[in-house]
Amino acid sequence: MSATSAAPTAAAGAAWHWSLDPTADGLALRLSGSWRMQDHLPLPAAVEAELAGATSARRLSFDAGGVDAWDTGLLIFVLSVQDAAKSLGFTVDRSGLPEGVRKLLELAAAVPERDTKRGAASPPFLARVGQSAMSALAGGREMITFVGEALIALGHATLGRARFRRVDLMLNIQEAGVNALGIVSLISFLIGLILAFVGAIQLRQFGAQIYIADLVAIGMAREMGAMMAAIIMAGRTGAAFAAQLGTMRVNEEIDALSTMGISPFEFLVLPRMLGLILMMPLLTVYANLVGIAGGAVVGVGLFRVGLLPYWNHTWNAVGLDDFAAGMIKSVVFGVLIAIAGCLRGMQSGRSSAAVGLAATSAVVTGIVFVIVSDAILTVVYDAIGF
């Protein structure tokens, strides 16, 4: 069997030619001339029809020794013929093609075709539930592992054997402490104002505006000071930790530390965790004082409560146990925010988009941890009478 075809004209030297010739072990598709898009190349259907009519030969080889010029037109033609031959049961030998064509065909085979179908059937409900459960279990396992590594690193730091730079710890203390005072001051002051207004709406009906001091002081000391400082730090510092560690993973700095035998957890994660854990109680005390000052502005300035009575009521309303309750919460919040930020940063992928997702996930995870732990601690305080 032998089939041949050529360009109808050879204008400007743009003639192409192909022939399908039998060989000792199959068929050979011989190509010659110019195979470019502007040469009005033939449809592969003619070659596919000849292949379909082959009775015994089941091996197709290419011979492009006579090709003078080519572009993607030749690539499309060869790819279509190759796919048709494979569907007919042929073994395809591409060694006779130009080297550039072979490399492009290998690249096309290496990249899977993108599925652009719309409305494809989604997995069954039980399959989706199972996938979600497996994903949740995997995330829980990673978190437990991370917490274990954190405890080990903290133990090494207690014994003085942790390998990290003290200057990194100082920089993180400054970032999580002094640099956060501005936003903590603003939010805490406004929270104190809000608490005072909310309380005053009800208390002034009974002429008991003086108890605004009690409401604001207890609310800030036991609850709002620690919680608002924690939410601010989750959105500010927790996201920064995730972005920093994620960027280091993209730049392969974490891999470089592991290659040098330095624990990335002790060198990168531990200073950030210590800085935030140490600063959270101090930020909470500062937030309490600023919030109480905000409440005083409303009580003294708007509701004509005397400054000295306001101060006395505040002093008598808040005891050390109230401050201790808020401080315990602040330490727990600091640990959880540091874990959330560093965990998401270490889990980040190796692209810029993955770094953004890690920062977003760190904020969401940190806030969820704060709210859930606050609810648990509040119930525990009530149960033990604290």
C-alpha positions, 0 to 999 in steps of 0.5 A, spaced: 500 500 500 502 506 498 498 513 498 501 520 496 499 527 496 502 534 495 500 541 495 496 543 489 501 549 487 508 550 489 507 558 489 513 561 492 516 554 494 511 553 499 509 546 496 508 540 501 508 533 500 506 527 504 506 519 502 504 513 506 509 507 504 510 500 506 516 498 510 519 491 512 515 492 519 510 497 518 508 503 514 512 510 513 509 517 513 514 521 509 514 528 509 517 533 505 517 540 503 514 546 507 510 545 512 507 552 515 501 554 517 500 559 511 502 553 506 495 551 506 497 544 509 493 538 508 487 535 513 490 529 517 483 525 515 486 523 508 492 520 512 487 517 517 483 514 512 489 510 509 491 508 516 484 505 517 485 501 511 491 498 513 490 490 514 496 487 517 501 493 518 501 495 525 507 500 526 507 507 523 514 511 523 515 518 520 520 520 515 521 528 515 528 528 512 525 532 506 522 537 510 525 544 508 521 549 513 516 547 519 512 551 524 506 549 529 502 547 522 506 540 522 506 539 529 498 539 529 498 535 523 503 530 526 499 530 533 493 528 529 496 523 525 499 520 531 493 520 535 489 516 530 494 511 529 494 509 536 487 509 536 487 504 531 492 500 534 499 502 531 505 503 535 508 510 533 515 511 532 517 519 532 524 518 531 524 520 524 521 527 526 525 533 527 528 534 534 524 540 535 517 537 533 519 531 538 521 535 544 514 539 543 510 533 542 513 530 549 512 537 552 504 536 550 504 529 552 507 531 559 502 537 560 495 534 561 489 537 558 485 541 562 478 539 563 474 545 561 467 541 561 462 545 565 456 542 569 461 535 570 458 530 575 460 532 582 462 526 586 457 523 590 455 526 597 458 520 601 464 521 597 464 529 599 463 527 606 469 522 606 474 527 603 472 532 608 473 528 614 480 525 611 482 532 610 480 534 617 483 528 620 490 530 616 489 537 618 488 535 625 494 531 625 499 536 622 496 541 628 498 536 633 505 534 630 506 542 630 504 543 637 508 537 639 514 540 636 512 547 639 513 544 646 519 541 644 522 547 642 520 551 648 523 545 652 530 547 649 529 554 649 528 553 657 534 549 657 538 554 653 539 549 648 534 552 642 538 555 636 535 561 634 538 568 634 536 573 640 536 579 635 530 575 632 527 575 638 528 582 640 525 584 633 519 580 634 518 582 641 518 589 638 513 588 632 508 584 637 509 589 642 511 596 641 509 597 634 502 594 636 500 599 641 497 604 636 492 600 633 491 597 640 490 604 643 485 606 638 480 599 638 481 599 646 479 606 647 473 605 642 471 599 646 471 602 652 466 608 649 462 603 646 461 599 653 460 605 657 454 607 652 451 601 652 451 601 659 448 608 660 442 607 656 439 602 661 443 605 667 440 612 666 433 610 666 434 608 674 439 614 675 445 609 676 450 612 671 455 611 676 455 604 675 458 605 668 464 605 671 463 598 674 461 595 667 466 598 663 472 596 668 469 589 669 468 588 662 475 590 660 478 586 665 475 580 665 473 579 657 474 585 652 481 587 653 484 580 652 479 578 647 480 585 643 487 585 643 487 578 641 483 579 635 487 585 633 494 581 634 491 575 630 489 580 624 496 583 624 501 579 627 498 572 626 498 574 618 505 577 618 508 570 621 504 566 616 506 571 610 513 571 612 514 564 613 510 562 607 515 567 603 521 563 606 518 557 603 517 560 596 524 562 596 527 555 599 530 558 605 527 553 610 529 548 605 536 551 606 536 551 613 534 544 613 540 542 609 545 546 613 542 541 619 539 547 623 532 546 625 527 551 621 522 550 627 527 553 632 530 558 628 524 561 625 518 559 629 520 559 636 522 567 636 516 569 633 512 564 638 516 567 644 515 574 642 507 574 641 506 570 647 511 574 652 507 581 649 500 578 649 499 579 657 502 586 657 498 588 651 492 586 655 494 590 661 495 596 656 488 595 653 484 594 659 487 601 662 485 604 655 478 601 655 477 604 662 479 611 660 475 610 654 469 609 659 471 614 663 470 619 658 463 617 656 461 617 664 465 623 666 464 627 660 457 626 657 453 623 663 456 628 669 459 623 673 464 626 678 471 624 676 473 622 683 466 617 684 468 614 677 475 612 680 473 610 686 467 605 683 472 603 678 477 601 684 472 597 688 469 594 682 475 590 679 479 586 684 486 582 682 481 576 680 478 579 675 485 582 672 488 575 673 482 572 669 483 576 663 491 575 664 490 567 663 486 568 657 491 573 654 496 568 655 492 562 652 490 567 646 497 568 645 499 561 644 493 560 640 495 566 635 502 564 635 500 557 633 495 559 628 500 564 624 506 559 624 502 553 622 499 556 616 506 559 614 509 553 615 504 549 611 504 554 605 505 552 598 510 555 593 507 560 590 505 567 591 498 566 591 499 560 596 502 565 601 496 570 600 492 564 602 496 562 608 496 569 611 488 569 610 487 562 613 492 564 619 487 570 621 481 566 620 484 560 624 487 565 629 480 568 630 476 562 631 481 559 636 480 565 640 473 565 640 472 558 642 478 558 647 474 564 650 468 561 651 471 555 654 475 559 659 468 563 661 465 556 662 470 554 666 471 560 670 463 560 672 464 552 674 470 553 679 467 560 681 473 564 679 
